[in-house]
Amino acid sequence: MAANLASHQLSSIDYGVSYSTTNQTKATIAVTRTGDKAETVTVDYAVSDLTAVAGKDYSEAKGTLSFGPNEEEKTFDIAIPPHAPSDVKKVAVVELKNPNPEGKATLGTPQKATLTISPPGVVGAQPATSGRRAELWLQYGIFGLLGGIFVYFLMQGVLGDKKILNELADIEKARGLITFLIAVCTVAIALILSISVIISRGTKAPQRFTQGKEILTLLIGVLGTIVGFYFGTSQKGTPQPLQVSAIQVSSEQPNLGEKPTITAMIAGGKQPYACSIKFSPPLINEITGSSEDGKIEQEVTMPPSIDNPQEVIGFQITATDAEGKTVTTVSEKKFTLKKAP
C-alpha cells in the first residue's frame, strides 16, 4: 500500500547560491525521506541545464543517495566554479528519479527544483534546510500563541461574566485596547525578526538583519502614529452623547404575578448613571436604581390581577449621567397580560 512506501522529495522547490570570482563555491541540496523508514532505500539525483550550462556555470552533478533504516535526510553538493563578473543570474534544474527498491520507495513532492546561480552579493532563493524549518516552526509557534491568547480573550468577552464587548461601547476603552494590541503585535514581530537573525546561518544573517531592521522601523512608525492619535485626539473632554441601547425583555407575554427581566445598556455621557423604568398604564410602580458601568438588568413583578381581559403595558427607561444629562428611551417591547379564564 502507498502508505507503507518510503517517499523521497527535495526540501524546497527552489535553491539559491552566489558564485565567486576567485574561488569555487557550492550549493547544498537536501533530500528528505518520509513514510516507511524501516528499509534501506535509494534515490538518484541529477542536475540539468535551463539557462545555466554544465561545466561552465556549475559542475555536472549526478549520483545516488542511500538512506539506511530510520535515516530521514541526505544532502549532496553542486560545485559552482569561479565566474567572471556579471549581472546575469543562471538557472539549473535539480531532479530526483529512480527510487529503489521498486514497490518500497517512491517520489514525493517536490521531485524537481530550480537552482539559481547569482552574482556575488545577490541572494537567490533560500533552500528549506533543517535550520530554516526550525525558524519557520518557531515563527508559527509564536503566531499560534498570540492567536490562542486572542481567541481566549475574545471568548471571555463574548461568554465571560465581564462581557468585555459591552464595555467596549465606551470609546475610551476601545481606543485603549486597540493601542495595546498594536503594541503587543509590534513587540511580537520584533521578537520574531530578532530570533530569525540569531538562528540564520552563513552569509545570509547580515542581509536578514538589515531587512528585519527596516521592517521593524516601519512598524514602530505605525505604532507611533496610532499612539499619537490616541493621546492626541482623546475624547475625554467631549464624551459621546448619552444613549440607551435597544431594550430587551425575557418574556413579552408573562403570566400574572411572574417576574420577567428587562435588560438594556447605557453608553456615552459620564459614569456612573442613575436610571428609572416607568410603566404605562401604571399597573407597575416606577423602578429607580443606578449603574456603575451602564448595564441595566432589572427583574419586574407583574401585577397579580387585571380588570380587563387583556392589558398591554409599555415602559420607558430614563438615564441620567454624572453631569446631570438625561435621555429617555421608549421601549418597542411591551408586556401583554391576559386575564385568567
Buried (B, 14 or more C-beta within 10 A) or exposed (E): EEEEBBBBBBBBBBBBBBBEEEEEBBBEBBBBBEBBBEBBBBBBBBBBBEEBEBEEBBBEBEEEBEBEEEBEEBEBEBEBBEBEEEEEBBBBBBBBEBBBEEEBBBBBEBBBBBBBBBBBEEBBBBBBBEEBBEBEEBBEEBEEEBEEEEEEBEEBBEEEEEBBEBBBBBBBEEBBBBBEBBEEBBEBBBEBBEBBBEBBEEEBBEEBBEBBEEBBEEBEEEBEEBEEEBEEEEEEEEBEEBBBBEBBBBBEEBEBEBEBEBBBBBBBBEBBBBBBBBBEEEBBEEBEEEBEBBBBEBEBEBBEEBEEEEBEBBBBBBBBBEEEBEBEBEBEBBBEBBEEE
